[in-house]
Amino acid sequence: MRRFTRRPATLRGRLALLALASTAIWVALLTAAFNVVLDARLRAQADDLLRTRAAAVAATVEVGSNGSLTVHEPSDDHVLDTGIWIYQGRRVVEGPPPPGGPQAWADRLAGGEGFADESSGSAPFRLYALPIRDRGRQVGTVVAAVEVTPYRHTAETALIGSIGLAVLLLGGVYPVTRAVVARALRPVGVMSRQAARWSGEDAGHRFGAERRPAELADLAGTLDALLDRLAAVLRHEQQLTGEMSHELRTPLAALTAEIEWLQARPRGVEEQETAHRAIASGAARMHGIVETLLTEARTRGSETSGRCSLRETIEEVARHSAEAHPQDPPVVVRTGIDGEQPTVGVSAPLLERILVPLLDNARRYAVRCVAIEYAAVPGRNVEVTVSDDGPGIPAGLWGAVFEPGFRADPASRHDGAGLGLPLARRLARAAGGEITVSPADTGARFVVSLPAG
């Protein structure tokens, strides 16, 4: 049969229950310790009383030369009537009148020394035997007895009172602790609601460095970091949307114009083929733009670890470029490395996504050829250079070419969207590398630096 346990659903309820359990254990230990100490203290008081009374009575006893005992009655002789026996040997010299309390136990202690408990009668007693000595030998015994019922009543009353007090204390701990915890957690709830409202309405709000308790300051810092990441995601989404809408506007307008031109009136076969080629080219351009933007979005912040053969990946990229664009200038791969070829500390797909935009950019502007060179450099890095023999990039625009949507020649009608170079640099930096523009005698020269594998 399945057993179900019910726990409070709220954090304050669980904390209050934990505080109640901890307090209950502590109070139980304190109550037990208090009653044990009290019982020992009451027993010690009874023993002290017995010793005092026995010593007081022994002081009134005179030992004769023949060993007889003479009791000098004090002015207040009621002490002998309240549980005191004087024995010579085992004969009672003085004692309380019958029934005289625990007479049988007093007789057993005659001639001995020490304490004894008697609880077989209607009332429990504690007894103490004090020897009377003469020249080193015991000639008599004073036995004192006291009823321990009052002491036990005191102990029982203290036990009941301490248990009742513990119950009252525990009864108040849970609601008080729950209220205190709820008050302590109230700022957390307020901050959570604020963060939720800001994330939906205005992600620019922050909790800042306002003076708070250490725990709340840590929470504020965590929420601010989450809001920062959310704002970055929103900015990235807005950037992606803006870039996509901006870059798709022109090819989509051209595509629409071609379709409307075809539908305006009947066209000849040659005109239809020209329009179809224009539509296919526009669709391919739109596909390239979307793929470029989505590739950047998927790889941003992703894991970039891995390793691959530098030569094999570069040759594969060059071969695909030649197959996809047979009419464009050829791609030449060069290296000055002899013997064992280096590996690079990124995966082959990632290296391909870094190099393809650079190769496409060089292919668009090249006149006779595009060159890819690679080499190992000191510092455990490898460098890949992609260059062309085209018009080149003015030195003042070396940094601007990595801005999304930028074109060095706005009048150019090439099929680039201005997004490939920024994408390549972001991917290289995510892998621990960098892409820069390097001076060249002719054309443009891009240098990719990546960690060695």
Secondary structure by P-SEA (a helix, b strand, c coil): cbbbbbccccaaaaaaaaaaaaaaaaaaaaaaaaaaaaaaaaaaaaaaaaaaaaaaaaaaccccccbbbbbcccccccccccbbbbbccccccccccccccaaaaaaaacccbbbbbbccccbbbbbbbbbbbccccccbbbbbbbbaaaaaaaaaaaaaaaaaaaaaaaaaaaaaaaaaaaaaaaaaaaaaaaaaaaaacccccccccccccaaaaaaaaaaaaaaaaaaaaaaaaaaaaaaaaaaaaaaaaaaaaaaaaaacccccaaaaaaaaaaaaaaaaaaaaaaaaaaaaaaaccccccccccaaaaaaaaaaaaaaaccccbbbbbbbccccbbbbccccaaaaaaacaaaaaaaaaccccbbbbbbbbbcccbbbbbbbccccccccccccccccccccccccccccccccaaaaaaaaaaaaccbbbbbbbcccbbbbbbbbcc
